[in-house]
Amino acid sequence: MNSTTTNSTYYFFSINVPYSQCEALYSPSVPNVVLVADNGVKVQVPTSRLRQFITSQGVKGRFRMTVNAQLKIVAFERVR
């Protein structure tokens, strides 16, 4: 699901990546990943936005990405 306010659009994702696959998020050859939002929209996200959420379990949870009218990421946050 995505929603739009006056100048921002929100995309929601469920992510479940095991720790063993998180090493790729640090590779210079993988600067971005493509995530599929709940509404089916594919969104390219810099790997640096995901690194802060890596734990010993990997990257898991529900996330919300906020983009502005110019499609620049304003926020990427875990919501659950």
N, C-alpha and C positions, 0 to 999 in steps of 0.2 A: 504494500500500500504506500502511496506517496500522497502528500498533501501540499497545498500551496497557500502561502499567505501573501501579503502585498508584494514583498520582494524576495521571499525565500521559498525554496522547495525542499521538502523533507522526503528522504528515502529510508525505508526500514529494511533491515537484513537480519537473517539468522545465520550465524557463522559457527561452524564446528570443525576446526582444523586441529588435528593432533599435534602435540609438541614436535614429534619426529619430522613433520613437514614444515615447521616454522623456520628452519634454517634458510630456506629459499627466500624468506622475506628480507634477508640481509645481503643477498647476492646482488652485485651491481648489474648483472645481466637481467634481473627481474625488478625493474623500477616501479612497475604497476601491476595490479591484479584487476581482473574483471569480476565484479560481484553482480548477482542478479537480485534485484529488489523484490519485495513481496508482490509487487504488481507486474513482475516480469520484465521490467526495464533493466538493461545491462548498463552498468556504470563502472567506468575505469577509476580506480582509486590508487594513489601512491602507496607503496608498501610501508613508507614511513608512518602513515596514518594508523596502520595495524600493529606496528611493533610495540607500542606502549601497552597493548592489551595481552601480550604473550605472558603466560604463566607456565608453571610446570605441567599443566594440563593441555597447553596449547592456546589457541584462540577460540573461545566459546562464548556464546550468548546472543542477545538481541542488541542490535546497534541501530542508531539513527544518524544519518548524514544530512547535514543542512548545506544547501548550495544557494548562492545569491543569484540575482538576475543575469549575471555574466557567466553563470555556471561554474564559479569558483567555490571550492569547499570552504565553508565558514566554520563548520564544526563536524567532528566525527566522534560519537560518544556511545558508550555502552548504556543501555536503558534497562537491562536485566541480566 
